[in-house]
Amino acid sequence: MSKPPAEIPEENGVHEARRRLLTWLWRIPVVAALGGAGYGGYEAYRVHFSKRRPNPKPVFQTRSRERVADLSELTESWAAVPFLFADLPAIVLRLPGPIAGGLTHQGAHYAAFSRICTHQHCLVDLSRDPSAIALAFNYRSEVPALVCACHLSVFAPDRGGRAVSGPAVLPLPRVELQQEAGVLYATGIEVS
Ligand code: FES
């Protein structure tokens, strides 16, 4: 006795469905790889060409005045003192030249920045060793820089806190400074 003729098309249909599935399966890694490459290209473009310049006329939101440091703690260029301002970790530096949003007093230049990295909020630290910055952060600098060890962003204090390398694109917000009787005070935080 022969098989019922209805079973043969059903078997063929299953094979056809499997063939179509296999035809599509090989495309998944190709599409994923293309998507990854496209996203990587977009990120590389964004990170290298979208870094925002610090505002040449920063706008500060006023906060209650807090003591930062004595001027006697900042007697040389690139001397730095970390401090907390309204619970925000920050750092004040003596710079070799003036920057927008900084403070110049008796020929000495000071600036303060938030220490919260604008990429994903790790703490930045001052690195005074340009060769260490080149080695560890893949960025050549003639001067010290604020660096973030989480994903290797580098910020230039002498350029208003601009992100100059790594994934961060926004500059570090500046802290407004005031000088009185040889003491530096923080009085506001930059808002974008
Ligand atoms: S959190 Fe600083 S580089 Fe990512």
Backbone and ligand atoms as CSV (ligand in chain L), in Angstrom:
chain,resi,resn,atom,element,x,y,z
A,1,MET,N,N,0.842,-1.199,0.000
A,1,MET,CA,C,0.000,0.000,0.000
A,1,MET,C,C,0.882,1.257,0.000
A,2,SER,N,N,0.589,2.198,-0.878
A,2,SER,CA,C,1.408,3.409,-0.985
A,2,SER,C,C,1.019,4.446,0.065
A,3,LYS,N,N,1.979,5.434,0.364
A,3,LYS,CA,C,1.734,6.501,1.361
A,3,LYS,C,C,0.667,7.439,0.859
A,4,PRO,N,N,-0.052,8.071,1.789
A,4,PRO,CA,C,-1.058,9.069,1.340
A,4,PRO,C,C,-0.342,10.227,0.654
A,5,PRO,N,N,-0.764,10.675,-0.501
A,5,PRO,CA,C,-0.101,11.734,-1.253
A,5,PRO,C,C,-0.012,13.066,-0.506
A,6,ALA,N,N,-0.884,13.329,0.521
A,6,ALA,CA,C,-0.887,14.622,1.222
A,6,ALA,C,C,0.375,14.833,2.046
A,7,GLU,N,N,1.099,13.733,2.521
A,7,GLU,CA,C,2.260,13.894,3.408
A,7,GLU,C,C,3.484,14.436,2.674
A,8,ILE,N,N,3.609,14.175,1.415
A,8,ILE,CA,C,4.814,14.562,0.662
A,8,ILE,C,C,4.959,16.084,0.574
A,9,PRO,N,N,3.925,16.856,0.226
A,9,PRO,CA,C,4.065,18.324,0.199
A,9,PRO,C,C,4.406,18.902,1.570
A,10,GLU,N,N,3.838,18.286,2.669
A,10,GLU,CA,C,4.115,18.824,4.012
A,10,GLU,C,C,5.607,18.698,4.337
A,11,GLU,N,N,6.221,17.552,4.012
A,11,GLU,CA,C,7.632,17.344,4.258
A,11,GLU,C,C,8.472,18.341,3.447
A,12,ASN,N,N,8.065,18.527,2.221
A,12,ASN,CA,C,8.761,19.498,1.370
A,12,ASN,C,C,8.681,20.911,1.956
A,13,GLY,N,N,7.484,21.189,2.532
A,13,GLY,CA,C,7.290,22.517,3.130
A,13,GLY,C,C,8.213,22.744,4.303
A,14,VAL,N,N,8.425,21.691,5.136
A,14,VAL,CA,C,9.322,21.810,6.289
A,14,VAL,C,C,10.748,22.071,5.813
A,15,HIS,N,N,11.165,21.336,4.804
A,15,HIS,CA,C,12.521,21.535,4.268
A,15,HIS,C,C,12.705,22.940,3.718
A,16,GLU,N,N,11.674,23.428,3.054
A,16,GLU,CA,C,11.755,24.770,2.472
A,16,GLU,C,C,11.888,25.841,3.577
A,17,ALA,N,N,11.078,25.606,4.657
A,17,ALA,CA,C,11.141,26.568,5.774
A,17,ALA,C,C,12.529,26.561,6.408
A,18,ARG,N,N,13.119,25.352,6.578
A,18,ARG,CA,C,14.467,25.259,7.165
A,18,ARG,C,C,15.480,25.950,6.262
A,19,ARG,N,N,15.327,25.731,4.957
A,19,ARG,CA,C,16.283,26.323,4.015
A,19,ARG,C,C,16.240,27.853,4.112
A,20,ARG,N,N,14.985,28.378,4.208
A,20,ARG,CA,C,14.851,29.841,4.305
A,20,ARG,C,C,15.467,30.356,5.605
A,21,LEU,N,N,15.227,29.599,6.690
A,21,LEU,CA,C,15.766,30.010,7.992
A,21,LEU,C,C,17.293,30.053,7.938
A,22,LEU,N,N,17.894,29.000,7.370
A,22,LEU,CA,C,19.356,28.964,7.275
A,22,LEU,C,C,19.876,30.097,6.396
A,23,THR,N,N,19.113,30.406,5.338
A,23,THR,CA,C,19.514,31.489,4.444
A,23,THR,C,C,19.590,32.807,5.204
A,24,TRP,N,N,18.648,32.978,6.146
A,24,TRP,CA,C,18.634,34.224,6.915
A,24,TRP,C,C,19.632,34.216,8.070
A,25,LEU,N,N,19.872,33.027,8.637
A,25,LEU,CA,C,20.743,32.968,9.821
A,25,LEU,C,C,22.145,33.504,9.546
A,26,TRP,N,N,22.717,33.204,8.388
A,26,TRP,CA,C,24.088,33.651,8.127
A,26,TRP,C,C,24.161,35.167,8.010
A,27,ARG,N,N,22.972,35.780,7.745
A,27,ARG,CA,C,23.000,37.238,7.597
A,27,ARG,C,C,23.096,37.963,8.954
A,28,ILE,N,N,22.690,37.286,10.020
A,28,ILE,CA,C,22.646,37.958,11.328
A,28,ILE,C,C,24.025,38.470,11.747
A,29,PRO,N,N,25.076,37.607,11.754
A,29,PRO,CA,C,26.383,38.162,12.148
A,29,PRO,C,C,26.887,39.243,11.197
A,30,VAL,N,N,26.525,39.125,9.908
A,30,VAL,CA,C,26.969,40.148,8.950
A,30,VAL,C,C,26.311,41.483,9.279
A,31,VAL,N,N,24.985,41.444,9.542
A,31,VAL,CA,C,24.268,42.681,9.889
A,31,VAL,C,C,24.810,43.247,11.196
A,32,ALA,N,N,25.071,42.345,12.178
A,32,ALA,CA,C,25.593,42.807,13.469
A,32,ALA,C,C,26.958,43.462,13.285
A,33,ALA,N,N,27.817,42.845,12.459
A,33,ALA,CA,C,29.155,43.407,12.239
A,33,ALA,C,C,29.068,44.764,11.549
A,34,LEU,N,N,28.171,44.869,10.568
A,34,LEU,CA,C,28.020,46.154,9.870
A,34,LEU,C,C,27.494,47.226,10.819
A,35,GLY,N,N,26.523,46.809,11.655
A,35,GLY,CA,C,25.973,47.758,12.635
A,35,GLY,C,C,27.043,48.210,13.608
A,36,GLY,N,N,27.863,47.248,14.094
A,36,GLY,CA,C,28.941,47.586,15.031
A,36,GLY,C,C,29.945,48.528,14.393
A,37,ALA,N,N,30.288,48.248,13.132
A,37,ALA,CA,C,31.261,49.106,12.442
A,37,ALA,C,C,30.697,50.509,12.253
A,38,GLY,N,N,29.405,50.574,11.911
A,38,GLY,CA,C,28.768,51.889,11.719
A,38,GLY,C,C,28.732,52.672,13.019
A,39,TYR,N,N,28.370,51.985,14.121
A,39,TYR,CA,C,28.314,52.667,15.412
A,39,TYR,C,C,29.708,53.117,15.841
A,40,GLY,N,N,30.705,52.223,15.608
A,40,GLY,CA,C,32.083,52.575,15.951
A,40,GLY,C,C,32.552,53.799,15.177
A,41,GLY,N,N,32.195,53.845,13.895
A,41,GLY,CA,C,32.573,55.005,13.078
A,41,GLY,C,C,31.914,56.270,13.578
A,42,TYR,N,N,30.630,56.159,13.935
A,42,TYR,CA,C,29.908,57.325,14.449
A,42,TYR,C,C,30.540,57.806,15.753
A,43,GLU,N,N,30.874,56.853,16.665
A,43,GLU,CA,C,31.475,57.218,17.945
A,43,GLU,C,C,32.839,57.890,17.737
A,44,ALA,N,N,33.638,57.328,16.812
A,44,ALA,CA,C,34.963,57.909,16.543
A,44,ALA,C,C,34.803,59.339,16.034
A,45,TYR,N,N,33.840,59.545,15.140
A,45,TYR,CA,C,33.603,60.896,14.622
A,45,TYR,C,C,33.169,61.828,15.758
A,46,ARG,N,N,32.210,61.334,16.575
A,46,ARG,CA,C,31.659,62.183,17.635
A,46,ARG,C,C,32.751,62.570,18.636
A,47,VAL,N,N,33.571,61.576,19.008
A,47,VAL,CA,C,34.580,61.804,20.031
A,47,VAL,C,C,35.677,62.754,19.533
A,48,HIS,N,N,36.027,62.643,18.248
A,48,HIS,CA,C,37.144,63.453,17.743
A,48,HIS,C,C,36.712,64.827,17.253
A,49,PHE,N,N,35.516,64.935,16.736
A,49,PHE,CA,C,35.133,66.196,16.084
A,49,PHE,C,C,34.034,66.958,16.812
A,50,SER,N,N,33.493,66.371,17.887
A,50,SER,CA,C,32.382,67.064,18.557
A,50,SER,C,C,32.762,67.613,19.919
A,51,LYS,N,N,34.036,67.675,20.231
A,51,LYS,CA,C,34.415,68.172,21.550
A,51,LYS,C,C,34.081,69.660,21.647
A,52,ARG,N,N,33.318,69.981,22.656
A,52,ARG,CA,C,32.815,71.355,22.742
A,52,ARG,C,C,33.851,72.288,23.375
A,53,ARG,N,N,34.001,73.458,22.765
A,53,ARG,CA,C,34.911,74.461,23.342
A,53,ARG,C,C,34.273,75.052,24.596
A,54,PRO,N,N,35.070,75.311,25.625
A,54,PRO,CA,C,34.514,75.995,26.800
A,54,PRO,C,C,33.987,77.367,26.402
A,55,ASN,N,N,32.915,77.758,27.046
A,55,ASN,CA,C,32.315,79.069,26.786
A,55,ASN,C,C,33.323,80.164,27.140
A,56,PRO,N,N,33.653,81.062,26.201
A,56,PRO,CA,C,34.587,82.140,26.536
A,56,PRO,C,C,34.018,83.130,27.549
A,57,LYS,N,N,32.695,83.096,27.734
A,57,LYS,CA,C,32.072,83.931,28.770
A,57,LYS,C,C,31.204,83.023,29.647
A,58,PRO,N,N,31.857,82.267,30.529
A,58,PRO,CA,C,31.091,81.284,31.310
A,58,PRO,C,C,30.026,81.937,32.184
A,59,VAL,N,N,28.922,81.224,32.319
A,59,VAL,CA,C,27.824,81.694,33.176
A,59,VAL,C,C,27.859,80.852,34.444
A,60,PHE,N,N,27.926,81.525,35.592
A,60,PHE,CA,C,28.022,80.808,36.863
A,60,PHE,C,C,26.704,80.909,37.635
A,61,GLN,N,N,26.349,79.781,38.212
A,61,GLN,CA,C,25.209,79.790,39.125
A,61,GLN,C,C,25.760,80.016,40.532
A,62,THR,N,N,25.290,81.065,41.165
A,62,THR,CA,C,25.840,81.436,42.474
A,62,THR,C,C,25.442,80.422,43.545
A,63,ARG,N,N,26.420,80.078,44.371
A,63,ARG,CA,C,26.188,79.214,45.533
A,63,ARG,C,C,26.761,79.911,46.766
A,64,SER,N,N,26.464,79.368,47.929
A,64,SER,CA,C,27.026,79.952,49.157
A,64,SER,C,C,28.551,79.889,49.113
A,65,ARG,N,N,29.164,81.004,49.472
A,65,ARG,CA,C,30.630,81.094,49.379
A,65,ARG,C,C,31.304,80.092,50.313
A,66,GLU,N,N,32.323,79.405,49.796
A,66,GLU,CA,C,33.066,78.452,50.625
A,66,GLU,C,C,34.564,78.657,50.425
A,67,ARG,N,N,35.304,78.488,51.513
A,67,ARG,CA,C,36.759,78.637,51.444
A,67,ARG,C,C,37.364,77.511,50.611
A,68,VAL,N,N,38.327,77.868,49.754
A,68,VAL,CA,C,38.971,76.886,48.883
A,68,VAL,C,C,40.406,76.610,49.326
A,69,ALA,N,N,41.197,77.673,49.434
A,69,ALA,CA,C,42.620,77.495,49.777
A,69,ALA,C,C,43.233,78.843,50.102
A,70,ASP,N,N,44.336,78.811,50.822
A,70,ASP,CA,C,45.141,80.031,50.990
A,70,ASP,C,C,46.005,80.201,49.748
A,71,LEU,N,N,46.261,81.454,49.377
A,71,LEU,CA,C,47.150,81.693,48.231
A,71,LEU,C,C,48.541,81.119,48.502
A,72,SER,N,N,48.925,81.039,49.765
A,72,SER,CA,C,50.249,80.500,50.110
A,72,SER,C,C,50.364,79.011,49.771
A,73,GLU,N,N,49.235,78.346,49.515
A,73,GLU,CA,C,49.272,76.928,49.107
A,73,GLU,C,C,49.466,76.784,47.597
A,74,LEU,N,N,49.442,77.938,46.894
A,74,LEU,CA,C,49.487,77.891,45.425
A,74,LEU,C,C,50.575,78.853,44.939
A,75,THR,N,N,51.793,78.598,45.367
A,75,THR,CA,C,52.863,79.553,45.081
A,75,THR,C,C,53.513,79.347,43.715
A,76,GLU,N,N,53.284,78.189,43.070
A,76,GLU,CA,C,53.916,77.912,41.766
A,76,GLU,C,C,52.858,77.514,40.757
A,77,SER,N,N,53.204,77.696,39.474
A,77,SER,CA,C,52.310,77.225,38.420
A,77,SER,C,C,52.105,75.716,38.560
A,78,TRP,N,N,50.886,75.305,38.386
A,78,TRP,CA,C,50.432,73.907,38.446
A,78,TRP,C,C,50.353,73.355,39.862
A,79,ALA,N,N,50.537,74.254,40.857
A,79,ALA,CA,C,50.175,73.828,42.206
A,79,ALA,C,C,48.659,73.651,42.217
A,80,ALA,N,N,48.165,72.699,43.003
A,80,ALA,CA,C,46.724,72.416,42.985
A,80,ALA,C,C,46.254,72.013,44.375
A,81,VAL,N,N,45.018,72.347,44.667
A,81,VAL,CA,C,44.405,71.950,45.935
A,81,VAL,C,C,42.997,71.435,45.633
A,82,PRO,N,N,42.719,70.170,45.950
A,82,PRO,CA,C,41.349,69.676,45.789
A,82,PRO,C,C,40.458,70.211,46.915
A,83,PHE,N,N,39.196,70.381,46.622
A,83,PHE,CA,C,38.269,70.859,47.656
A,83,PHE,C,C,36.858,70.394,47.313
A,84,LEU,N,N,35.954,70.569,48.268
A,84,LEU,CA,C,34.539,70.267,48.040
A,84,LEU,C,C,33.785,71.584,48.008
A,85,PHE,N,N,32.922,71.717,47.024
A,85,PHE,CA,C,32.110,72.935,46.939
A,85,PHE,C,C,30.648,72.513,46.779
A,86,ALA,N,N,29.848,72.760,47.810
A,86,ALA,CA,C,28.455,72.315,47.815
A,86,ALA,C,C,28.390,70.826,47.464
A,87,ASP,N,N,29.259,70.055,48.112
A,87,ASP,CA,C,29.362,68.596,47.928
A,87,ASP,C,C,29.931,68.184,46.574
A,88,LEU,N,N,30.322,69.142,45.754
A,88,LEU,CA,C,30.908,68.811,44.454
A,88,LEU,C,C,32.430,68.706,44.599
A,89,PRO,N,N,33.033,67.561,44.257
A,89,PRO,CA,C,34.494,67.492,44.263
A,89,PRO,C,C,35.053,68.442,43.204
A,90,ALA,N,N,36.006,69.263,43.604
A,90,ALA,CA,C,36.550,70.266,42.683
A,90,ALA,C,C,38.041,70.399,42.951
A,91,ILE,N,N,38.707,71.153,42.086
A,91,ILE,CA,C,40.141,71.355,42.258
A,91,ILE,C,C,40.501,72.765,41.789
A,92,VAL,N,N,41.336,73.436,42.565
A,92,VAL,CA,C,41.807,74.758,42.157
A,92,VAL,C,C,43.269,74.626,41.757
A,93,LEU,N,N,43.638,75.321,40.696
A,93,LEU,CA,C,45.012,75.260,40.199
A,93,LEU,C,C,45.549,76.675,40.009
A,94,ARG,N,N,46.843,76.794,40.173
A,94,ARG,CA,C,47.511,78.009,39.720
A,94,ARG,C,C,48.019,77.714,38.311
A,95,LEU,N,N,47.651,78.571,37.384
A,95,LEU,CA,C,47.992,78.349,35.975
A,95,LEU,C,C,49.055,79.335,35.512
A,96,PRO,N,N,49.789,78.968,34.466
A,96,PRO,CA,C,50.822,79.892,33.965
A,96,PRO,C,C,50.238,81.114,33.269
A,97,GLY,N,N,48.984,81.053,32.860
A,97,GLY,CA,C,48.370,82.192,32.177
A,97,GLY,C,C,46.893,82.281,32.520
A,98,PRO,N,N,46.277,83.389,32.143
A,98,PRO,CA,C,44.853,83.553,32.477
A,98,PRO,C,C,43.961,82.713,31.573
A,99,ILE,N,N,42.802,82.310,32.089
A,99,ILE,CA,C,41.778,81.671,31.249
A,99,ILE,C,C,40.441,82.327,31.550
A,100,ALA,N,N,39.512,82.223,30.597
A,100,ALA,CA,C,38.161,82.734,30.827
A,100,ALA,C,C,37.541,81.973,31.999
A,101,GLY,N,N,36.955,82.723,32.906
A,101,GLY,CA,C,36.329,82.089,34.061
A,101,GLY,C,C,37.286,81.875,35.214
A,102,GLY,N,N,38.554,82.224,35.019
A,102,GLY,CA,C,39.525,82.104,36.099
A,102,GLY,C,C,39.659,83.421,36.852
A,103,LEU,N,N,40.634,83.480,37.727
A,103,LEU,CA,C,40.845,84.674,38.548
A,103,LEU,C,C,42.318,85.062,38.469
A,104,THR,N,N,42.568,86.326,38.214
A,104,THR,CA,C,43.952,86.821,38.239
A,104,THR,C,C,44.087,87.777,39.414
A,105,HIS,N,N,45.096,87.526,40.233
A,105,HIS,CA,C,45.319,88.368,41.412
A,105,HIS,C,C,46.806,88.614,41.554
A,106,GLN,N,N,47.187,89.881,41.546
A,106,GLN,CA,C,48.592,90.292,41.676
A,106,GLN,C,C,49.498,89.506,40.718
A,107,GLY,N,N,49.048,89.390,39.487
A,107,GLY,CA,C,49.853,88.757,38.443
A,107,GLY,C,C,49.830,87.235,38.455
A,108,ALA,N,N,49.145,86.625,39.398
A,108,ALA,CA,C,49.049,85.151,39.437
A,108,ALA,C,C,47.665,84.730,38.943
A,109,HIS,N,N,47.616,83.609,38.252
A,109,HIS,CA,C,46.373,83.162,37.601
A,109,HIS,C,C,45.879,81.870,38.253
A,110,TYR,N,N,44.594,81.868,38.560
A,110,TYR,CA,C,43.996,80.713,39.229
A,110,TYR,C,C,42.735,80.308,38.472
A,111,ALA,N,N,42.430,79.010,38.549
A,111,ALA,CA,C,41.165,78.528,37.984
A,111,ALA,C,C,40.754,77.287,38.758
A,112,ALA,N,N,39.476,77.068,38.836
A,112,ALA,CA,C,38.974,75.884,39.547
A,112,ALA,C,C,37.967,75.167,38.657
A,113,PHE,N,N,37.957,73.848,38.803
A,113,PHE,CA,C,37.107,73.010,37.958
A,113,PHE,C,C,36.414,71.941,38.791
A,114,SER,N,N,35.264,71.537,38.320
A,114,SER,CA,C,34.645,70.327,38.853
A,114,SER,C,C,35.569,69.161,38.551
A,115,ARG,N,N,35.618,68.197,39.483
A,115,ARG,CA,C,36.445,67.000,39.223
A,115,ARG,C,C,35.596,65.843,38.696
A,116,ILE,N,N,34.334,66.120,38.395
A,116,ILE,CA,C,33.476,65.037,37.882
A,116,ILE,C,C,33.641,64.969,36.365
A,117,CYS,N,N,34.166,63.863,35.905
A,117,CYS,CA,C,34.388,63.680,34.461
A,117,CYS,C,C,33.060,63.799,33.717
A,118,THR,N,N,33.099,64.523,32.613
A,118,THR,CA,C,31.856,64.753,31.864
A,118,THR,C,C,31.486,63.557,30.975
A,119,HIS,N,N,32.286,62.503,31.012
A,119,HIS,CA,C,31.917,61.301,30.262
A,119,HIS,C,C,30.942,60.464,31.089
A,120,GLN,N,N,31.458,59.799,32.125
A,120,GLN,CA,C,30.559,58.969,32.945
A,120,GLN,C,C,30.798,59.167,34.429
A,121,HIS,N,N,31.229,60.382,34.787
A,121,HIS,CA,C,31.194,60.837,36.181
A,121,HIS,C,C,32.226,60.222,37.123
A,122,CYS,N,N,33.313,59.687,36.603
A,122,CYS,CA,C,34.422,59.309,37.492
A,122,CYS,C,C,35.124,60.593,37.963
A,123,LEU,N,N,36.056,60.439,38.915
A,123,LEU,CA,C,36.812,61.602,39.412
A,123,LEU,C,C,38.052,61.828,38.553
A,124,VAL,N,N,38.297,63.056,38.149
A,124,VAL,CA,C,39.532,63.362,37.426
A,124,VAL,C,C,40.609,63.778,38.435
A,125,ASP,N,N,41.859,63.564,38.043
A,125,ASP,CA,C,43.006,63.940,38.871
A,125,ASP,C,C,43.979,64.747,38.035
A,126,LEU,N,N,44.790,65.549,38.724
A,126,LEU,CA,C,45.821,66.290,37.994
A,126,LEU,C,C,47.030,65.390,37.775
A,127,SER,N,N,47.468,65.280,36.535
A,127,SER,CA,C,48.726,64.598,36.237
A,127,SER,C,C,49.720,65.669,35.797
A,128,ARG,N,N,50.848,65.732,36.499
A,128,ARG,CA,C,51.837,66.773,36.183
A,128,ARG,C,C,52.909,66.284,35.219
A,129,ASP,N,N,52.819,65.038,34.816
A,129,ASP,CA,C,53.897,64.445,34.025
A,129,ASP,C,C,53.439,64.237,32.569
A,130,PRO,N,N,53.848,65.128,31.655
A,130,PRO,CA,C,53.402,64.982,30.261
A,130,PRO,C,C,53.773,63.637,29.633
A,131,SER,N,N,54.934,63.077,30.026
A,131,SER,CA,C,55.291,61.790,29.412
A,131,SER,C,C,54.383,60.676,29.929
A,132,ALA,N,N,53.957,60.775,31.184
A,132,ALA,CA,C,53.019,59.778,31.709
A,132,ALA,C,C,51.661,59.927,31.021
A,133,ILE,N,N,51.286,61.181,30.735
A,133,ILE,CA,C,50.008,61.411,30.032
A,133,ILE,C,C,50.086,60.804,28.628
A,134,ALA,N,N,51.237,60.984,27.980
A,134,ALA,CA,C,51.386,60.421,26.629
A,134,ALA,C,C,51.320,58.901,26.674
A,135,LEU,N,N,51.960,58.326,27.673
A,135,LEU,CA,C,52.036,56.863,27.757
A,135,LEU,C,C,50.693,56.257,28.173
A,136,ALA,N,N,50.117,56.801,29.242
A,136,ALA,CA,C,48.918,56.172,29.807
A,136,ALA,C,C,47.629,56.613,29.111
A,137,PHE,N,N,47.637,57.849,28.563
A,137,PHE,CA,C,46.386,58.377,28.014
A,137,PHE,C,C,46.477,58.641,26.507
A,138,ASN,N,N,47.626,58.308,25.938
A,138,ASN,CA,C,47.795,58.430,24.488
A,138,ASN,C,C,47.524,59.856,24.009
A,139,TYR,N,N,47.989,60.833,24.802
A,139,TYR,CA,C,47.791,62.231,24.427
A,139,TYR,C,C,49.072,63.011,24.725
A,140,ARG,N,N,49.579,63.678,23.712
A,140,ARG,CA,C,50.807,64.453,23.896
A,140,ARG,C,C,50.459,65.855,24.368
A,141,SER,N,N,51.006,66.208,25.514
A,141,SER,CA,C,50.740,67.524,26.095
A,141,SER,C,C,52.067,68.105,26.576
A,142,GLU,N,N,52.204,69.405,26.426
A,142,GLU,CA,C,53.430,70.068,26.914
A,142,GLU,C,C,53.315,70.374,28.404
A,143,VAL,N,N,52.100,70.320,28.906
A,143,VAL,CA,C,51.852,70.787,30.275
A,143,VAL,C,C,50.997,69.757,31.018
A,144,PRO,N,N,50.887,69.908,32.349
A,144,PRO,CA,C,50.016,68.995,33.108
A,144,PRO,C,C,48.567,69.047,32.614
A,145,ALA,N,N,47.809,68.017,32.979
A,145,ALA,CA,C,46.414,67.952,32.534
A,145,ALA,C,C,45.583,67.232,33.590
A,146,LEU,N,N,44.294,67.443,33.521
A,146,LEU,CA,C,43.372,66.701,34.377
A,146,LEU,C,C,42.966,65.447,33.613
A,147,VAL,N,N,43.134,64.297,34.249
A,147,VAL,CA,C,42.939,63.036,33.527
A,147,VAL,C,C,41.941,62.158,34.264
A,148,CYS,N,N,41.247,61.348,33.492
A,148,CYS,CA,C,40.262,60.425,34.059
A,148,CYS,C,C,40.710,59.010,33.732
A,149,ALA,N,N,40.957,58.224,34.774
A,149,ALA,CA,C,41.494,56.872,34.562
A,149,ALA,C,C,40.423,55.882,34.099
A,150,CYS,N,N,39.143,56.255,34.210
A,150,CYS,CA,C,38.105,55.270,33.869
A,150,CYS,C,C,38.136,54.894,32.390
A,151,HIS,N,N,38.085,55.910,31.511
A,151,HIS,CA,C,38.106,55.609,30.068
A,151,HIS,C,C,39.098,56.525,29.346
A,152,LEU,N,N,40.050,57.065,30.119
A,152,LEU,CA,C,41.221,57.763,29.561
A,152,LEU,C,C,40.901,59.099,28.888
A,153,SER,N,N,39.976,59.834,29.439
A,153,SER,CA,C,39.762,61.198,28.936
A,153,SER,C,C,40.800,62.137,29.539
A,154,VAL,N,N,41.155,63.159,28.766
A,154,VAL,CA,C,42.126,64.167,29.210
A,154,VAL,C,C,41.491,65.543,29.037
A,155,PHE,N,N,41.626,66.395,30.049
A,155,PHE,CA,C,41.071,67.753,30.026
A,155,PHE,C,C,42.217,68.745,30.228
A,156,ALA,N,N,42.171,69.855,29.497
A,156,ALA,CA,C,43.248,70.841,29.550
A,156,ALA,C,C,42.819,72.034,30.407
A,157,PRO,N,N,43.349,72.170,31.625
A,157,PRO,CA,C,42.975,73.313,32.468
A,157,PRO,C,C,43.343,74.648,31.843
A,158,ASP,N,N,44.481,74.671,31.128
A,158,ASP,CA,C,44.915,75.944,30.529
A,158,ASP,C,C,44.095,76.294,29.281
A,159,ARG,N,N,43.164,75.427,28.888
A,159,ARG,CA,C,42.244,75.732,27.786
A,159,ARG,C,C,40.805,75.734,28.296
A,160,GLY,N,N,40.655,76.151,29.533
A,160,GLY,CA,C,39.308,76.295,30.103
A,160,GLY,C,C,38.665,74.986,30.479
A,161,GLY,N,N,39.472,73.915,30.608
A,161,GLY,CA,C,38.916,72.614,30.988
A,161,GLY,C,C,38.412,71.809,29.807
A,162,ARG,N,N,38.828,72.190,28.607
A,162,ARG,CA,C,38.343,71.500,27.412
A,162,ARG,C,C,38.766,70.022,27.406
A,163,ALA,N,N,37.850,69.149,26.986
A,163,ALA,CA,C,38.200,67.743,26.772
A,163,ALA,C,C,39.045,67.673,25.509
A,164,VAL,N,N,40.265,67.168,25.627
A,164,VAL,CA,C,41.172,67.163,24.480
A,164,VAL,C,C,41.486,65.755,23.988
A,165,SER,N,N,41.124,64.753,24.781
A,165,SER,CA,C,41.363,63.379,24.331
A,165,SER,C,C,40.428,62.452,25.100
A,166,GLY,N,N,40.170,61.272,24.496
A,166,GLY,CA,C,39.301,60.300,25.152
A,166,GLY,C,C,37.839,60.521,24.811
A,167,PRO,N,N,36.959,59.744,25.427
A,167,PRO,CA,C,35.544,59.770,25.037
A,167,PRO,C,C,34.752,60.989,25.516
A,168,ALA,N,N,35.256,61.735,26.489
A,168,ALA,CA,C,34.494,62.903,26.966
A,168,ALA,C,C,34.463,63.972,25.871
A,169,VAL,N,N,33.327,64.596,25.684
A,169,VAL,CA,C,33.225,65.664,24.681
A,169,VAL,C,C,32.956,67.030,25.328
A,170,LEU,N,N,32.431,67.040,26.530
A,170,LEU,CA,C,32.123,68.320,27.187
A,170,LEU,C,C,33.273,68.745,28.095
A,171,PRO,N,N,33.524,70.048,28.194
A,171,PRO,CA,C,34.574,70.513,29.114
A,171,PRO,C,C,34.157,70.331,30.568
A,172,LEU,N,N,35.141,70.374,31.453
A,172,LEU,CA,C,34.823,70.347,32.886
A,172,LEU,C,C,34.210,71.687,33.277
A,173,PRO,N,N,33.091,71.678,33.994
A,173,PRO,CA,C,32.537,72.954,34.458
A,173,PRO,C,C,33.526,73.687,35.361
A,174,ARG,N,N,33.606,74.999,35.179
A,174,ARG,CA,C,34.500,75.810,36.002
A,174,ARG,C,C,33.792,76.254,37.288
A,175,VAL,N,N,34.594,76.501,38.299
A,175,VAL,CA,C,34.073,77.014,39.569
A,175,VAL,C,C,34.512,78.465,39.675
A,176,GLU,N,N,33.572,79.327,39.992
A,176,GLU,CA,C,33.887,80.759,40.108
A,176,GLU,C,C,34.675,81.009,41.389
A,177,LEU,N,N,35.721,81.822,41.258
A,177,LEU,CA,C,36.597,82.094,42.397
A,177,LEU,C,C,36.544,83.559,42.791
A,178,GLN,N,N,36.857,83.786,44.054
A,178,GLN,CA,C,36.949,85.145,44.590
A,178,GLN,C,C,38.141,85.147,45.548
A,179,GLN,N,N,38.849,86.260,45.623
A,179,GLN,CA,C,39.989,86.348,46.528
A,179,GLN,C,C,39.726,87.402,47.586
A,180,GLU,N,N,40.047,87.072,48.805
A,180,GLU,CA,C,39.886,88.068,49.876
A,180,GLU,C,C,40.926,87.798,50.955
A,181,ALA,N,N,41.727,88.781,51.220
A,181,ALA,CA,C,42.735,88.703,52.291
A,181,ALA,C,C,43.605,87.448,52.169
A,182,GLY,N,N,44.030,87.150,50.946
A,182,GLY,CA,C,44.951,86.022,50.758
A,182,GLY,C,C,44.287,84.655,50.774
A,183,VAL,N,N,42.967,84.643,50.709
A,183,VAL,CA,C,42.248,83.360,50.702
A,183,VAL,C,C,41.371,83.296,49.454
A,184,LEU,N,N,41.356,82.120,48.823
A,184,LEU,CA,C,40.465,81.910,47.671
A,184,LEU,C,C,39.151,81.290,48.151
A,185,TYR,N,N,38.078,81.795,47.588
A,185,TYR,CA,C,36.752,81.272,47.898
A,185,TYR,C,C,36.060,80.834,46.606
A,186,ALA,N,N,35.227,79.808,46.701
A,186,ALA,CA,C,34.375,79.416,45.578
A,186,ALA,C,C,33.016,80.071,45.785
A,187,THR,N,N,32.480,80.615,44.698
A,187,THR,CA,C,31.205,81.337,44.843
A,187,THR,C,C,30.136,80.876,43.830
A,188,GLY,N,N,30.526,80.067,42.855
A,188,GLY,CA,C,29.517,79.648,41.875
A,188,GLY,C,C,30.043,78.532,41.020
A,189,ILE,N,N,29.146,77.869,40.325
A,189,ILE,CA,C,29.520,76.757,39.446
A,189,ILE,C,C,28.989,77.044,38.057
A,190,GLU,N,N,29.785,76.750,37.062
A,190,GLU,CA,C,29.404,77.029,35.677
A,190,GLU,C,C,28.198,76.178,35.267
A,191,VAL,N,N,27.264,76.837,34.594
A,191,VAL,CA,C,26.116,76.107,34.038
A,191,VAL,C,C,26.202,76.228,32.522
A,192,SER,N,N,25.760,75.177,31.837
A,192,SER,CA,C,25.896,75.192,30.369
A,192,SER,C,C,24.722,75.907,29.743
L,1,FES,S1,S,34.215,58.537,33.103
L,1,FES,FE1,FE,35.939,59.719,32.586
L,1,FES,S2,S,36.511,58.999,30.666
L,1,FES,FE2,FE,34.768,57.848,31.133
